[in-house]
């Protein structure tokens, strides 16, 4: 036996972003991933989860048509200054499925541009230069 399973979850498992049921379901998927990693590890099967944040996909088209500035406002919340794209998620999945991740199992890899690490825009909006010093750049 052997192999790799990569589940797709969401950062909503780690923090509340507006939908209780969705967040609870994604947290359940993280727990299931850990349980399966323990259960099937002895058979050589690795089980991990990729948890993306906002990913620019066609599903955003309708919302952006109604609110063209939405994506720009969203990017301010991400320390890397952009939302993700499908290639970002695909790269994480390919890594976890590869032999480079041969000793990684039961893990959630957040592909979120730093969103769950902290909120740079919140810090900028709340704290003044008195506390932080002048803004870089």
VENVEN-V235150 format. One record per pair of residues at least 24 apart in sequence whose ideal C-beta (glycine too) atoms are under 7 Angstrom apart, sorted by the first residue. I is the first residue (numbers start at 1). J is the second residue. D is the distance in Angstrom with one decimal. If there is no record, write none. Layout:
((I:J:D) (I:J:D))
//
This chain:
((1:43:4.2) (1:44:5.0) (1:45:6.5) (2:44:3.4) (2:45:6.4) (3:45:5.2) (4:46:4.7) (4:96:6.6) (4:97:4.6) (5:36:7.0) (5:45:6.6) (5:47:4.5) (6:48:5.6) (6:50:6.1) (6:93:4.9) (6:96:4.8) (6:97:5.5) (7:33:5.3) (7:49:4.4) (8:50:5.6) (9:49:4.9) (9:51:4.5) (9:108:6.8) (10:51:5.7) (10:52:6.6) (11:51:5.1) (11:52:6.9) (11:53:4.7) (11:110:5.8) (11:112:5.0) (11:115:6.4) (11:116:5.5) (13:51:6.3) (14:116:5.2) (15:116:6.1) (30:108:5.4) (33:106:6.7) (33:108:6.9) (34:106:4.6) (37:105:4.3) (37:106:3.3) (38:106:6.7) (41:105:5.8) (46:104:6.6) (46:105:4.1) (47:105:6.0) (47:106:6.7) (48:96:4.6) (48:104:6.2) (48:105:6.3) (48:107:5.0) (48:109:6.6) (49:108:4.7) (50:89:6.1) (50:92:4.7) (50:93:5.6) (50:96:6.7) (50:109:5.3) (50:111:5.8) (51:108:5.2) (51:109:6.9) (51:110:4.9) (51:111:6.8) (52:84:5.9) (52:89:5.0) (52:111:4.7) (52:112:6.7) (53:84:6.3) (53:112:3.6) (53:113:6.3) (53:115:4.8) (54:83:4.2) (54:84:6.5) (55:83:6.7) (55:84:4.6) (55:85:6.5) (55:86:6.3) (55:89:6.2) (56:83:5.3) (56:84:6.9) (56:85:5.3) (57:86:6.3) (76:121:4.3) (77:115:6.2) (77:119:6.0) (77:121:5.3) (78:113:4.0) (78:114:6.2) (78:115:5.4) (79:113:6.5) (79:114:3.4) (79:117:6.5) (79:118:7.0) (79:120:4.9) (80:113:4.0) (80:114:5.5) (82:113:6.4) (83:113:7.0) (84:111:6.2) (84:113:6.1))
//
